[in-house]
Each structure stands twice: as C-alpha cells, then as structure tokens.
C-alpha cells in the first residue's frame, strides 16, 4: 500500500479522505446476521 499510494507522504495533522462504504457494508451485513 505504501509503495502504490501517497499514504507514506502524509504527516500528523494532514487531512485525509477515508472511504467508509466498504466498512459500513461489512458492519451492516454482520448486524443483519445477529439482529432480527
């Protein structure tokens, strides 16, 4: 990841954009398994 992205160039305090759609979809699927 560090070689193929600019992730290694960020510093503490820099603004970053984090794509959360995959995380949210995963959490939703897990919750659907345990909640009615």
C-alpha distance matrix in Angstrom:
0.0 3.8 5.5 5.3 5.9 8.7 7.5 8.7 11.9 13.2 16.2 18.3 20.3 18.1 18.3 15.2 15.3 14.2 14.9 17.1 18.8 17.1 17.7 21.3 22.0 21.1 23.2 26.0 26.2 26.5 29.1 31.0 31.4 33.1 34.9 37.8
3.8 0.0 3.8 5.6 5.5 6.8 5.6 5.4 8.8 10.7 13.5 16.0 18.4 16.3 17.2 14.7 15.7 15.2 16.7 19.2 21.3 20.0 20.3 23.8 24.9 24.1 25.9 28.8 29.2 29.4 31.8 34.0 34.4 35.9 37.6 40.7
5.5 3.8 0.0 3.8 5.8 7.8 8.4 7.8 10.4 13.1 16.2 19.1 21.3 19.0 19.8 17.4 18.1 18.0 19.1 21.8 23.5 22.2 23.0 26.4 27.2 26.5 28.6 31.3 31.5 31.9 34.6 36.4 36.9 38.5 40.4 43.3
5.3 5.6 3.8 0.0 3.8 7.1 8.5 9.5 11.5 13.7 17.2 20.1 21.8 18.9 19.1 16.3 16.3 16.2 16.7 19.7 21.1 19.8 21.2 24.4 24.9 24.6 27.0 29.4 29.6 30.4 33.0 34.6 35.2 37.2 38.8 41.5
5.9 5.5 5.8 3.8 0.0 3.8 5.4 7.4 8.8 10.5 14.2 16.9 18.3 15.3 15.3 12.6 12.8 13.1 14.2 17.4 19.2 18.5 19.6 22.6 23.6 23.6 25.7 28.0 28.7 29.5 31.8 33.5 34.5 36.2 37.6 40.3
8.7 6.8 7.8 7.1 3.8 0.0 3.8 5.5 5.4 7.2 10.9 14.0 15.2 12.2 12.7 10.6 11.9 13.0 14.9 18.2 20.4 20.3 21.0 23.8 25.3 25.5 27.1 29.5 30.6 31.3 33.2 35.2 36.4 37.8 39.0 41.8
7.5 5.6 8.4 8.5 5.4 3.8 0.0 3.8 5.4 5.8 9.2 11.6 13.3 10.9 11.6 9.3 10.9 11.3 13.7 16.4 19.1 18.7 18.8 21.8 23.6 23.3 24.7 27.4 28.5 28.8 30.7 33.0 34.0 35.2 36.5 39.5
8.7 5.4 7.8 9.5 7.4 5.5 3.8 0.0 3.8 5.8 8.4 11.3 13.8 11.9 13.6 12.1 14.3 14.8 17.4 19.9 22.7 22.2 22.0 25.1 26.9 26.4 27.7 30.6 31.6 31.7 33.6 36.1 36.9 37.9 39.3 42.5
11.9 8.8 10.4 11.5 8.8 5.4 5.4 3.8 0.0 3.8 6.6 10.2 12.1 9.8 11.9 11.2 13.9 15.3 18.1 21.0 23.8 23.9 23.8 26.6 28.6 28.5 29.6 32.3 33.7 33.9 35.6 38.0 39.1 40.1 41.3 44.4
13.2 10.7 13.1 13.7 10.5 7.2 5.8 5.8 3.8 0.0 3.8 6.9 8.5 6.2 8.5 8.3 11.5 13.1 16.3 18.9 22.0 22.4 21.9 24.5 26.9 26.9 27.5 30.2 32.0 32.1 33.4 36.0 37.3 38.0 39.0 42.1
16.2 13.5 16.2 17.2 14.2 10.9 9.2 8.4 6.6 3.8 0.0 3.8 6.1 5.6 9.0 10.0 13.6 15.1 18.7 20.8 24.2 24.7 23.7 26.1 28.9 28.7 28.9 31.7 33.7 33.5 34.6 37.4 38.7 39.1 40.0 43.2
18.3 16.0 19.1 20.1 16.9 14.0 11.6 11.3 10.2 6.9 3.8 0.0 3.8 5.6 8.8 10.3 13.9 15.1 18.8 20.4 24.0 24.6 23.1 25.3 28.3 28.1 27.8 30.7 32.9 32.4 33.2 36.2 37.5 37.6 38.3 41.6
20.3 18.4 21.3 21.8 18.3 15.2 13.3 13.8 12.1 8.5 6.1 3.8 0.0 3.8 6.5 9.1 12.7 14.5 18.2 19.7 23.3 24.5 23.1 24.8 28.0 28.2 27.7 30.3 32.8 32.5 33.0 36.0 37.6 37.6 38.0 41.1
18.1 16.3 19.0 18.9 15.3 12.2 10.9 11.9 9.8 6.2 5.6 5.6 3.8 0.0 3.8 6.3 10.1 12.4 16.0 18.1 21.5 22.8 21.9 23.7 26.6 27.1 27.1 29.5 31.8 32.0 32.7 35.4 37.1 37.5 37.9 40.9
18.3 17.2 19.8 19.1 15.3 12.7 11.6 13.6 11.9 8.5 9.0 8.8 6.5 3.8 0.0 3.8 7.0 9.8 13.2 15.3 18.5 20.3 19.6 20.9 23.9 24.8 24.7 26.8 29.3 29.8 30.3 32.8 34.8 35.2 35.4 38.2
15.2 14.7 17.4 16.3 12.6 10.6 9.3 12.1 11.2 8.3 10.0 10.3 9.1 6.3 3.8 0.0 3.8 6.3 9.8 12.2 15.4 16.8 16.4 18.0 20.8 21.6 21.9 24.0 26.3 26.9 27.7 30.0 31.9 32.7 33.0 35.8
15.3 15.7 18.1 16.3 12.8 11.9 10.9 14.3 13.9 11.5 13.6 13.9 12.7 10.1 7.0 3.8 0.0 3.8 6.5 9.3 12.0 13.8 13.9 15.3 17.7 19.0 19.6 21.3 23.6 24.6 25.4 27.4 29.5 30.5 30.7 33.3
14.2 15.2 18.0 16.2 13.1 13.0 11.3 14.8 15.3 13.1 15.1 15.1 14.5 12.4 9.8 6.3 3.8 0.0 3.8 6.0 9.2 10.5 10.3 12.0 14.5 15.4 16.0 18.0 20.1 20.9 21.9 24.0 25.9 27.0 27.4 30.1
14.9 16.7 19.1 16.7 14.2 14.9 13.7 17.4 18.1 16.3 18.7 18.8 18.2 16.0 13.2 9.8 6.5 3.8 0.0 3.8 5.9 7.4 8.2 9.7 11.5 13.0 14.1 15.6 17.5 18.9 20.0 21.7 23.7 25.1 25.5 27.9
17.1 19.2 21.8 19.7 17.4 18.2 16.4 19.9 21.0 18.9 20.8 20.4 19.7 18.1 15.3 12.2 9.3 6.0 3.8 0.0 3.8 5.6 5.2 6.1 8.6 10.0 10.6 12.1 14.3 15.5 16.4 18.2 20.3 21.6 21.8 24.3
18.8 21.3 23.5 21.1 19.2 20.4 19.1 22.7 23.8 22.0 24.2 24.0 23.3 21.5 18.5 15.4 12.0 9.2 5.9 3.8 0.0 3.8 5.5 5.2 6.1 8.6 10.0 10.4 12.3 14.4 15.3 16.4 18.7 20.5 20.5 22.7
17.1 20.0 22.2 19.8 18.5 20.3 18.7 22.2 23.9 22.4 24.7 24.6 24.5 22.8 20.3 16.8 13.8 10.5 7.4 5.6 3.8 0.0 3.8 5.5 5.1 6.2 8.7 9.8 10.7 12.5 14.3 15.4 17.0 19.1 19.9 22.2
17.7 20.3 23.0 21.2 19.6 21.0 18.8 22.0 23.8 21.9 23.7 23.1 23.1 21.9 19.6 16.4 13.9 10.3 8.2 5.2 5.5 3.8 0.0 3.8 5.5 5.2 6.2 8.6 10.1 10.8 12.3 14.3 15.8 17.2 18.1 20.8
21.3 23.8 26.4 24.4 22.6 23.8 21.8 25.1 26.6 24.5 26.1 25.3 24.8 23.7 20.9 18.0 15.3 12.0 9.7 6.1 5.2 5.5 3.8 0.0 3.8 5.4 5.1 6.0 8.6 9.9 10.4 12.1 14.4 15.7 15.8 18.3
22.0 24.9 27.2 24.9 23.6 25.3 23.6 26.9 28.6 26.9 28.9 28.3 28.0 26.6 23.9 20.8 17.7 14.5 11.5 8.6 6.1 5.1 5.5 3.8 0.0 3.8 5.5 5.1 6.2 8.7 9.9 10.5 12.7 14.8 15.1 17.2
21.1 24.1 26.5 24.6 23.6 25.5 23.3 26.4 28.5 26.9 28.7 28.1 28.2 27.1 24.8 21.6 19.0 15.4 13.0 10.0 8.6 6.2 5.2 5.4 3.8 0.0 3.8 5.4 5.2 6.3 8.7 10.0 11.1 13.1 14.3 16.9
23.2 25.9 28.6 27.0 25.7 27.1 24.7 27.7 29.6 27.5 28.9 27.8 27.7 27.1 24.7 21.9 19.6 16.0 14.1 10.6 10.0 8.7 6.2 5.1 5.5 3.8 0.0 3.8 5.5 5.1 6.1 8.6 10.0 11.0 11.9 14.9
26.0 28.8 31.3 29.4 28.0 29.5 27.4 30.6 32.3 30.2 31.7 30.7 30.3 29.5 26.8 24.0 21.3 18.0 15.6 12.1 10.4 9.8 8.6 6.0 5.1 5.4 3.8 0.0 3.8 5.5 5.1 6.1 8.8 10.2 10.2 12.5
26.2 29.2 31.5 29.6 28.7 30.6 28.5 31.6 33.7 32.0 33.7 32.9 32.8 31.8 29.3 26.3 23.6 20.1 17.5 14.3 12.3 10.7 10.1 8.6 6.2 5.2 5.5 3.8 0.0 3.8 5.5 5.1 6.5 9.2 10.1 12.2
26.5 29.4 31.9 30.4 29.5 31.3 28.8 31.7 33.9 32.1 33.5 32.4 32.5 32.0 29.8 26.9 24.6 20.9 18.9 15.5 14.4 12.5 10.8 9.9 8.7 6.3 5.1 5.5 3.8 0.0 3.8 5.4 5.3 6.9 8.8 11.7
29.1 31.8 34.6 33.0 31.8 33.2 30.7 33.6 35.6 33.4 34.6 33.2 33.0 32.7 30.3 27.7 25.4 21.9 20.0 16.4 15.3 14.3 12.3 10.4 9.9 8.7 6.1 5.1 5.5 3.8 0.0 3.8 5.3 5.3 5.8 9.0
31.0 34.0 36.4 34.6 33.5 35.2 33.0 36.1 38.0 36.0 37.4 36.2 36.0 35.4 32.8 30.0 27.4 24.0 21.7 18.2 16.4 15.4 14.3 12.1 10.5 10.0 8.6 6.1 5.1 5.4 3.8 0.0 3.8 5.6 5.3 7.0
31.4 34.4 36.9 35.2 34.5 36.4 34.0 36.9 39.1 37.3 38.7 37.5 37.6 37.1 34.8 31.9 29.5 25.9 23.7 20.3 18.7 17.0 15.8 14.4 12.7 11.1 10.0 8.8 6.5 5.3 5.3 3.8 0.0 3.8 6.0 7.8
33.1 35.9 38.5 37.2 36.2 37.8 35.2 37.9 40.1 38.0 39.1 37.6 37.6 37.5 35.2 32.7 30.5 27.0 25.1 21.6 20.5 19.1 17.2 15.7 14.8 13.1 11.0 10.2 9.2 6.9 5.3 5.6 3.8 0.0 3.8 6.7
34.9 37.6 40.4 38.8 37.6 39.0 36.5 39.3 41.3 39.0 40.0 38.3 38.0 37.9 35.4 33.0 30.7 27.4 25.5 21.8 20.5 19.9 18.1 15.8 15.1 14.3 11.9 10.2 10.1 8.8 5.8 5.3 6.0 3.8 0.0 3.8
37.8 40.7 43.3 41.5 40.3 41.8 39.5 42.5 44.4 42.1 43.2 41.6 41.1 40.9 38.2 35.8 33.3 30.1 27.9 24.3 22.7 22.2 20.8 18.3 17.2 16.9 14.9 12.5 12.2 11.7 9.0 7.0 7.8 6.7 3.8 0.0
